[in-house]
């Protein structure tokens, strides 16, 4: 057969749609358990029986075809435009067995567009637990469709679904609700004005603010026999349509679905009572956060020490085995130390992603969103803003894209502008290395000072984001009013496969994304640090030997002085000296200055940059942490990384907009350079002032 068909996966949030997508395509896809996780369509290929290939499109979660946000518009625009290359040959509506009534509203709307529509009832493994039984034959007959009863958790029913998709031409396209029943006079006039158009499609075109191919809303006003109604009248007709649909659904479910209330176990209600409590909810969330940050330190210590020593040994081995020359130096002093600056943090970053994935998969994250809405509303944000703010702990870029499910433009813009304050995984390497240098070992009620400092930095970032939102809400004169509605998904044991995929994918994208940048920057920095102009660099050996002729230096000390002199008069040293006056009041030297400038490409480059700079000309087998600890302050004397300079640096990175990729995505989402430029200027200036005050006060 060899044909390829388009299949659109559609459904409410939290029905397990992305899990169905994974089961069909085998692609590694993020599976979340709170609304708004899928903000763009995702695609994959599925091999079906008889040699058929299916192009599967995983569309954003939507409750109905009455769109209220950008991501919901994606669904309607595709379903209304037959000329779109992705227009589905068959729509697969994924519902979950516990919320079938609500899910069927969307199903009936899509079916009324006369697209072949399959109904997938997911989470079938929970039917016994919840006392639910279904009469599938009755449901198929009265909904005029084919139904696949599946469980992605138990991996059952997937082959049946593939067979049904293959035979999509056998699926009825008879509408569930005749549009005339909503309002006979209005819809009669509409059909007369446009006799060749599908009536329900015309209705959606009138009521939705979307792009829908060749038909335009102005076309309706151009027809003399037909006048569009006011917004208020259209809303009333939409409500009437919803009531008619639920009457139709209720009549079918009276026979098609039986729920034995005595079997349904009410653990969820008892858990919700505690986890969303106005006092205990916050206490439990704080305990969970403390546990996460302590575990990040305790569990990762052993693998981090191992990685650190392996890279130090590899650098030493490279110098001893390979022939002396520029290439060996590039490897040993540039590439290997640069990469070690990112690889060493894999254990801690992987553990962070592990905990976030478990919280999402279990259903707890939605409770956090609900909890935080009580606080957020006072600051001009909705509870939905918590989803981007929390996912910003992984990376600000997908977090900013996740704002698309916020209906209000004002709330969405504010969320976009403040999300970069939340501590992303790129900041983690900077925090971890500085904390290990300047925060002493020791414990407070069993929690280490270092873990508490890390948690405090996360809270400072989140607190600044919320306070900035409050200011922006007062400053921005954009009229907006929204109501916060969130679905509480059922609690469930996280699927090990989904959690593992999330951790591997996230960690891999972090390492390879950062690794490419660090590799390139390490090579450039090594070159700039290994070569320099003029006599001061080229004649460094004679200059140092003359200067220290009267002192009995060992050969090792002499070589160290020569390497230091060369570095200072290299291209990078000259650049660093030029910017040093601006950063000296913050407690930094020119080497830190170079690291700050280069880390604008990506924050995590900071550690790799220092690793490269400190490694140039150094023959000792030593770790980056030890070299940083041994660095001296040229002005004040003593260690460069003191409590004062360390806290100053931590606060600078907590507030500075050190990420050009984030600026690019803000430009794309706001469609203007105004907002990213304001972000860059204000956040950097704020970071500088806070870091300056911190150092001057603590020194």
Beta strands, then each sheet from edge to edge (+ up, - down):
strand 1: 4-11
strand 2: 42-47
strand 3: 53-58
strand 4: 90-96
strand 5: 117-122
strand 6: 132-134
strand 7: 147-149
strand 8: 257-259
strand 9: 443-444
strand 10: 447-448
sheet 1: 2+ 3- 1- 4- 5- 7-
sheet 2: 6+ 8-
sheet 3: 9+ 10-
end
